[in-house]
Amino acid sequence: MRNIYKCTICGALTEDVMHCGVQTRLILDGGLRSKLGRLMTYLLRHNPGAIGLAMDHEGWVSIDELVDAVRTRWNPKAYSWLTKEHVIAIALLDPKGRFEMRNGMIRARYGHNKSLNVNIKYEIDDAVKTLYHGTTKEALTRIMREGIKPMNRKYVHLVLNPEEAYEVAIRHGNDAVILRISADCLRKNGQQVLIATDRIRLTNYVPPQCIESVINPRS
Ligand SMILES: [Zn+2]
């Protein structure tokens, strides 16, 4: 990921080396930014209990408590330098919009583990027609028979363009395939399409008949 800097004049957090006409100060390099971002998603989506974080039923955690818990309980040697500003910078500038902040609290915007029983009120998308889901060839036979289930997550994650679905799929293996899904078919089958971010949609279940086609990027 790109480095995060802070403007020495106005205090803005930015990926740019210049701000307000002067050079900015480095606060987080790209490598640490990805590492800490992954830790934050793990704690906020899957396991706040790993460091004793209190999470409410909408997924919110206190930013102060998160910083303190990561510094003292996750890995004191690795994160003794961590401040609130690093966490805020990662959340604010995240290219995928994985985090949300409000009143000193932070939460993952999507991707929660089912077992956490987090309930976020998402807006409903009544307009979108076509959605995409990246998966692997191995999973395809089961999916064409049973549809797409959320597995250990609360929702099935869908995206608005095939390129992004492909990026998700290749993380799970080399034999990535992309499924093209009819959003109207989901609605006809009683499944709401929810807006997680400008790029990500959520639904409870994709029945097999709503999969319009399978795109094999290699062929
Ligand atoms: Zn500035």
Boltz pocket constraint, residues with backbone or C-beta under 6 A from the ligand:
constraints:
  - pocket:
      binder: B
      contacts: [[A, 7], [A, 8], [A, 9], [A, 10], [A, 11], [A, 12], [A, 19], [A, 20]]
      max_distance: 6.0
